[in-house]
Structures are given as structure tokens and as C-alpha cells.
């Protein structure tokens, strides 16, 4: 039986710890973006474009990671 903790990381060409670290970085970034978007909702002159620009950059990074592990 495959180890359920390693199955998905292996699918994307990472170890468990590499995948854990990557997921934590994304999670922390999303948390910060939530705070920025929340503040922006109250003070629309602050953090204009911050969340959308970062989400688009993260999407490109995720796409590049996916392409990398697909080639391997």
C-alpha cells in the first residue's frame, strides 16, 4: 500500500518535506493577501492591485512547477 503522505508529493516530483514547505509558503502568502485585501476593502486607496498581481504571479509559478514535473 502506498504511503498516503508521499503519494501526491511523488506525483509532482517532490519529497514530502519539499511539498510541505512549498504548501506552507503558498498558505502564508494567501494569509497575507487576505489581510491586504481586507484592509483594501475598507481603505480602497491602500494595496491597490497587490492581491491580484501576487495571485497572477503565483499562478505563473504554479504553472511553471507543473510543467517542470510533467517533463520528468
Protein Blocks (a to p, Z undefined) as FASTA:
>chain_A
ZZfklmmmmmnopafklmmmmmmmmmmmmmmmmmmmmmmmmmmmgoghklmmmmmmmmmm
mmmmmmmmmmZZ
